[in-house]
């Protein structure tokens, strides 16, 4: 006869979190610091579009590569499935090492036997490697977000987010000089390949080191268990969609993410229209880290004190300013300002999705909320970047895409200000059944 252990009381769960908190915070911040060391060398948001542009790839192809993060979001459901049990940290570590390992294989061949591929085949094989990298990373990311959320007290999650961004920024800013030297020392596109090789190696070591530090307390769902994994996911999805506050939030958060996908074309714009050098492109990664280090703390404190609804509104405002600057950009300084605004939204998007969802639907684990939220956003967000790339290819103009992104961000801002609700306001929308007589 199968028996189940009684559910752990909230008091004992809180005591476990408190006991492991110093070690977990140390492990999480060390991971972010060491992972940050590799970001200037291989940041997807800046280095990948620049590398594909150097290989002569079309904007539609670059847009497709940028959309991989959204198109592969359903794999977060696999992360939810793999996270069952008490070995989440090991599973997450194995997935991240596998992700960077796939890219390392490409990096080694691209650096040491570069003559075997044409520019077209090199770009194609690189994107294939990125599919494997992103697929495993996305699967593991939902587990990592669950570990971070479940092992930190609710009112300290914003603080930890800010500290994570600070440590990542400190780790990566100094490495920006090395990335800039690499991109300047070798000719393009070989310089990008050397940079990717160094970055992926650092990321692999970062994950292995962190494995030995984290102590996990898995989330215990308040929902009754359903027979079968897919059946359980379906029931959780029904709970989400039955919540009007979650529906409103996910819609306007999705608009912000669509605008964010369009804003990523600032990198090929800078390289193609303004002639920005590879050496300067490397410093965009440093700006990504610096903006996270500075504004991550600000957004974290705002979330803890005011709420995640306010952070969503701030993201919309930042995107509006990004597109305004991008439309008038004529120098690398303007591109840097626009990219900084883009970076702040990029680093905080998953933070808002997970934590706002947890507050609205506390009966569902953070891992499942990350996966299901990403799945709901997939149809529109996954199409945004390739469509934007196609528009640029057809018209030769980036302005149309930037105008569209600004309009979408404006609608998102109105939604967060006027319609989105959260529990701490005490003014949540409720659905009531009306009896018909």
ABEGO torsion letter per residue (X at the ends): XBBBBBBBBAAAAAAAAAAAAAAAAAAAAAAAAAAAAAAAAABAAAAAAAAAAAAGBBAAAAAAAAAAAAAAAAAAAAAAAAABEAAAAAAAAAAAAAAAAAAAAAAAAAAABAAABBAAAAAAAAAAAAAAAAAAAAAAAAAAAAAAAAABBAAAAAAAAAAAAAAAAAAAAAAAAAAAAAAAABBOAAAAAAAAAAAAAAAAAAAAAAAAABBBBBBBBABBBBBEAAAAAAAAAAAAAABAAAAAAAAAAAAAAAAAAAAAAAAAAAAAAAGBBAAAAAAAAAAAAAAAAAAAAAAAAAAAAAEAAAAAAAAAAAAAAAAAAAAABABAAAAAAAAAAAAAAAAAAAAAAAAAAAAABAABBAAAAAAAAAAAAAAAAAAAAAAAAAAAAAAGBAAAAAAAAAAAAAAAAAAAAAABBBAAAGABBBBBBBBBX
